Amino acid sequence: MLDRQPAKLLALPQLVNTAADPYQPDTVDLSKNPEQQEYWITAMERNTRGLLDLADNGALANVDEAMRRKMTSFVTLYSSHLCKLRERPLAYGPMSVRALLGLREQCLHEVGLEDIFAQVKSRETDAALIALPRMLEQTDRISNIAERLQVLVHNVLAGNMFDWGATDLRDGLADGSLDFEKARQKITWQPQFDNTSEFVEAVVGDNSSSSGGSESGSDTGRPRYRKAVVFVDNSGADVCLGVLPFARFLVSTIGSKVVLAPNSRPALNDVTERELNDIVSRAARADDVIARAVSGKQLVVCGTGSGGPCLDLRKLDERLVRHCRNADLVVIVGMGRAIHSNYRARFTCDSLKLAVFKNKMAADAAHASIYDGLSLYVPGGN
């Protein structure tokens, strides 16, 4: 399948990808699983009709007659591809959720729909940035550093529930009934998918009772993590109320440098590099800690080179790869990037995968339940 990419793409330096241990971005090869194959093709058909319903119901805002025609053309085009894949699963190469989602984005671009969620993202980001100072005030009041970090990690998952690509959550997003606290309460925690406490121990060590100030999980005087790269997911509450407070903690309390890595091009309500630069600038005007991190270049934004909901870590923008060369923590956020893809990815440095199982088939494949949280910390080389 064709895809638009920057001129030069390189692998994440910390990715384990050897002859003995090859990297495979896709969690499930649908070509070899007829049941999942049929489920996902049907799910994509239902999701596509749902996008048309959102346009008809005004959820996407400012849908004129020209956009309606484009939406109808998109549904026809993508549905024809899905019909072909149902008959010939290998028509476009190995079939995976990543490939199906990527094909959907290509069809949207082909009919001239570059960013159908632009106004949704803008509206939700405005609301989330208004709520950000209060969120930061609440978490800053937690004097125990370990407890604060645990709350911040779990807030990343609560934010990740604000995902217009998740069919089961779309109604709540469209009518505004899903708020941050409800999202947090909806997540369930199972020990096989949640070892947040091990990550907290690695970061904080014996300094959990301190209230702040460049604490370290090591006794060398250096930060436990000198640089973290965070592959981010959605706009709005996800990045503003989940990822940004977490990154702020790493910078201000641990002393890490943080690279935020969003999409370079639009896909559903995923945040883009341009949008995230604006979000960080606006957040800096509301919070002195973020402002100092930005002015001191301790918090930077760099696009992945990707324009899809999933991620192939062998194909990153060379600018981001330069930023990542000395990173010692890789954080991957979101179901597309950490469950549909990269669920089994291994790294030479420590890693943390943060997502929610928002789809039953994806949950079943991992022996999870829908809305189980994934907070999976893996020390480097394991």
N, C-alpha and C positions, 0 to 999 in steps of 0.2 A: 504494500500500500504506500502511496506517495505521502510525503510529509515535508513541510517547509522547515528548513533548519538553517542556523547560521553557517558561515563558511567553514569554520573549524570547530569540531567537537572532540572532546577528550574524555577519558575516564576519570572518575573521582580517584585521587591518588590513594586513598585509604581503602578502596574496594578490593576485596579478595577475589581474584579472577585468574586462576592458574589452570594448567592442564589437569592437575590432580583434583582441583576444587573449582570447577568453572562456575561463573556467575550466570544465573538465569533470572532475568527480571520478573518473569511471569510466575505466579504462584500455582496456577492450574492451566494445563494444556487442554483446552476445550476440544481440540481435535480428537483426543483420545478418550473423551468422556461424553457419550451421546446424551446422557441425562442432563448434565450441566450445560452442554451445547444448546439443547432445546430450551432449557430454562433461560439462559442468558439472551438468546435471540428473541424469545418472547418478552423478556423483561425490557429489552431495548425497544421493541415495538411499542410496548405499553408506555415506556418513558417518553418516547417520541410523540405519541398522541397526547401525553400529559403536557409537553411543551406547547403544543398547539392550543390546548385548553387554557393554559396560563395566558397565552396571548389573547384568546377570545374573552377571558374573564378580566382582562385589564391588569393582571398581576405584574406584567412586564413593563407597563406604563407606555404611553405615547405610541401605541401600535396603530399605524395608519394603514390605508389600503395597500400601499406598496409593500409594507412589511408583512401584511397578511398573505399576500401573493408569494413572497419569498418563503414564508413559513410553510405554506402549502407545498411549494416546490421542494423544500427540504424534506418534508415528510415523504413525498413521493420518491425522491432520489434515495434517501437512506433506506426506506422500506424495500426498494428494489434490490439494493445490495444485500439486505438481510434475507430476502427471499432466495437470492442466489446462494448465499452461505448455508441456508437451510438445506438446499439441494446438493451443494458442493462445498463442504466445510473447508477444504483446502484451496478454494478458488483464489484467495489472496495470500496464501502462505499459512503458517500455523495460526490457528485461531485461539485467541485469549481474550479476557475481559479488556486488557489494555488495548488490543487491536480493535475490538468493537467500539470502545470509547474513542479511540483515535480516529476511526473511520467516521464516526458521528461528527466530530469536530471538522474533519475535512469536508464533509457534505455541507455543513453550515457555511463554511467559508466559500465553497464553490458557488452557492446561490447568493452570496453577498451578505450573509449574516455574520459579521465579524465578532460582535460582542453583544448578544441579545440580552445579557443580564447586566449591562452597564449601569442602568438607572437603579436596578435593584441593589447592586453593589454600592452605589453612591449613597442611596438612602440608608442602607443598613450600616455603612461605615460612619455616616454622620451620627446616627443614634449611638453606636458603640463608642465613638470618641467622646461623646457627651458623658457617657457612663464611666469612662476610663479613670478619671481622677478619684472617684468614689471607690472603685475597685482597688486602685493602688493604695488608697488610705486604709481600706479594710485589711489588706494583706500585710501592709507595713506595720500594723498594730500587733501582728503575731510576733511576739518577742523571741520565741524559740525558732532558731533558723531551720532546723530539720522539719518542724511542723509547717513552717511557712513554705518551704520548698515543696513539701508534699501537696499542700493546697494548690500551689501554683501549677504543678504538674497535672493534677486532676482538673484544674480549670482549663488547661489546654484541651483536654478531652471534652469538657462541657462546651467549649467554644466550637469544637469540631462537629458538634451536632447541628450547627447552622449550615447545612449543606443542601443546596437546591438540587443536587444530583441524586439525593437519596429519596426515592419515590415515597417511602412510608412517612417521611418527615415533611414533605412538600406542602401538604394542606396546612399544617401548623405554622409554617413559615409564611405562607400566602395570606393567612388571616390574622397573623400576629399573635397567635395564642401560645407559641413556644417562646418562653423567655429564658434567660440564662440560668436561673435557679431551677426551673422545671427541667431544663436540659441536664443539669447536674444530677438531679434526682432520678432521671430516667436511666442513667448509666448504672450497670451492675458490675460488681468486681469479683473475679474468680482468681484464686491464687496462681493457677497455671498461666494466666495472661497478665498478671499484675505483680511485678517485683519492684514497685516504686521505692520501697524501703531500702533496697540494695543500692539503687542509684543515689538516694539521699545520703546513705552511709558513705558511698564513694566520694560524694561532693563535699559533705560537711565534716565527716570524721568526728572528732571529739569536740567540735566547736559549736554544738547544737544549742547550747544555752546562751550564746552570745547574741546580741541584738543587731549586729551589722558590721561592716567595715572590712572588706577584702579578706574574709576568712578563707582558710584553705583546708582541704582534706588531707594534705601531706604535711610532713614536719620539715620541709625544705625551705619554707618561707615563700615559695612560688605558688601561684594559684593551682588548684587541683587540675583545672583545665585552662590552658593558656588561650586556646581558641576553639570555639564551637561553631559548626555550620548547621543551620536549621533550615531544612527544606519545608517550606510552609504550604498551606493549602488554601483555605477559603478567605474571602474578604469579610468585612463586617466583624461580628463578635468573635469569630475564630481567631483572626490575626490580632485584632485590637484588644480583646479582653482575655485571650488565652495566651497567644505566643508572645506578644510584646511585654506583658508583665513578667513572664518567664525569662525572656532575654534580658530584661532590665535587672532581674535578680542576679543572673550570671555575671553581668558587667559590674554592677555596683557592689554586690556582696561577696562574690567569689573572685572578682578581678579578671574575668575572662574577656577576651575580645569575641564578639558575636557577628557572624555573617548570616544574614537572612537571605534565603534563596527562594524566590517566588518564580512562577512561570514568566517567561519572556513575552508570551502572547496569550490572549484570552481563551478560556475554556470554562463554560458554565459560570459559576460564581467564584471561581478561583481568582485570587488576587494576582495582579501582574506586577512586574518590576516598576513600571511607571506609577501605578497606583500605590504600591507600598512605599516608594520614596515620598510620595505626598502624605501618606498616613503617618510615617515616622516624623516628618517635618511638623505636621499638625500636633502630634503627640508631644513633641519636644517643646512646643509653645505652651503646653498645658502642664508639663512636668519637668522640673529642673534636673532630675537625675537622668532622664532620657536626653535632655538638651546637652548635658555635659558629655554623655556617651557619644552623641552624634558629633559634637564639635571636636572631641578628642579622637574621633575615628575609631572608637571602640565598638561602635554599632554601625554596621554598614549593610547596604542592600546590593545584591548582584543577581541578575536573572540566570535561570538554569539553561536557557536556550530552548526550552520545551514550550509546547502549546497544547498540552493534553492533561487530563486528570491523573494519569499515571506517570511513571518516571523510569527511564532506562539510565542507570548510573554510569554506563559506558559512553554516554553521549551528552556531555555537558559543555556549555559555552566555555571556551578557553579562558575567558576573563574570570569566571567563577573558579575554575580549576586552579588558576594562579592564587586566588584568595584562599583556597583550601589546602595548599601544599603543606602547611605546618599545623593544620587542625588536629586536635587530639580528642574531639568529641563530635560525633555525627548524630544529629537528631532528625528524624523523618516523621512528619505529621500528616495524618489523613488516611482514609480508607484506600483511596486510589494509589497513593505512594507507598503505604506501609502494609497493606493487606492484599489488594489485587496485584501489586508489584512490590518487590523487595522484602516480602515477608521472611524469606530465607536468606536474604543477603547478609554476607559476613564482612567484617571490616578489621583492619589491622589495629585500629584504635577503638576506644569504648564507643558504644552506640546506644541510642534510646529511640524506640519506635512507639509513637503515640497515635492512637486511632480508636474508633469505636466501630464495632461490627454492626453496620446499619443495614445490612442485607442478609436475609435468612440463608440463602445458598452459600454465601461467603462464610457465614458463621458455621454452617453445617460442615463445610469442607475443613474447617479448623477445629471441629468438635467444640465449638463455642455456641452461645445463645445470642440471639439478636439483642443489641445494645450492651453486650459485654464490652467493657473497656479493655484496650490493649495498651499497657504501659510496660514495655519489655526492655529492660536494661541488659546489655551483654558486654562484658569486659572485652577489650581488644584481643583478637586472635582466637576467640572461642566460637 
